[in-house]
Amino acid sequence: MRTTTVSVPFHVGERVPLFPAPADSEMLAPDLPSGDAQARMTFLFEQLARRVAESARCVVYAGDCMAPLGALAGLQRRGVSPFLVWFDAHGDFNTWETTPSGYIGGMPIAMLVGRGEQTIVAGIGLEPFDEARIVIADARDLDPPERVALAASGVRVADVDGIGDLLPPAGSIAVHLDVDVVDPGEMPALRFPAPGGPPVSGVESALRLLAATGRIDCVTVACTWDPAREGAAAAARTTERLVSCLAERPA
């Protein structure tokens, strides 16, 4: 199966200078309309959804955790309803009512399941996901109201090494990898570091387990480190090391 690699060099609708696009990737970097972040991201993710919809298998590099909205909308347009495995140090389950920071980049899973802000979701025609078909690997850094909302939801949270026990026996899988899931001691230059995460080797093992199923239809990678910071080159190397695990095929 041919894999299409796409780079989306934006962070919540703003272009990221020096974005680490893989050499073989297609760059999706249109001029975005004026307006608020939701308007810009809606325009951007509509284009991403179209590209994913026409690809047999897609790997998307982005500067935030919002891009999976566009990628998952693209899968839905192909008639694919995946089980979603989301690697992240954070819960990404805030809404405007629960967020202490007002950072929309901390809301994508809530948006995906139909909670809170829905401007982007509605704009790209993304149908709400069943909460029971989402598992977050790690989510060690949660805001207090977010923790309460997540615990009351159908979304499951697991340690990285427990992902295999939660996979359905059949069907498509989508993987989102926010590289800040890795402990910041091994992943430098992160925008939102959260101490206490798993080592690179532990995340690699989980990603290899997913790849071995042979059922991954889409991968999104959030390169959530600042290319201008010290340690960015090391972060880029570690990111590629992790993504390479998902390219492995079952024997």
Secondary structure as GFF3:
##gff-version 3
##sequence-region A 1 251
A	DSSP	beta_strand	3	8	.	.	.	ID=ss1
A	DSSP	beta_strand	10	11	.	.	.	ID=ss2
A	DSSP	beta_strand	14	15	.	.	.	ID=ss3
A	DSSP	beta_strand	26	27	.	.	.	ID=ss4
A	DSSP	alpha_helix	37	53	.	.	.	ID=ss5
A	DSSP	beta_strand	57	62	.	.	.	ID=ss6
A	DSSP	alpha_helix	68	77	.	.	.	ID=ss7
A	DSSP	beta_strand	83	90	.	.	.	ID=ss8
A	DSSP	three_ten_helix	104	106	.	.	.	ID=ss9
A	DSSP	alpha_helix	108	112	.	.	.	ID=ss10
A	DSSP	alpha_helix	119	124	.	.	.	ID=ss11
A	DSSP	three_ten_helix	131	133	.	.	.	ID=ss12
A	DSSP	beta_strand	134	141	.	.	.	ID=ss13
A	DSSP	alpha_helix	144	151	.	.	.	ID=ss14
A	DSSP	beta_strand	156	158	.	.	.	ID=ss15
A	DSSP	three_ten_helix	160	166	.	.	.	ID=ss16
A	DSSP	beta_strand	173	178	.	.	.	ID=ss17
A	DSSP	three_ten_helix	179	181	.	.	.	ID=ss18
A	DSSP	alpha_helix	200	212	.	.	.	ID=ss19
A	DSSP	beta_strand	216	222	.	.	.	ID=ss20
A	DSSP	alpha_helix	232	246	.	.	.	ID=ss21
###
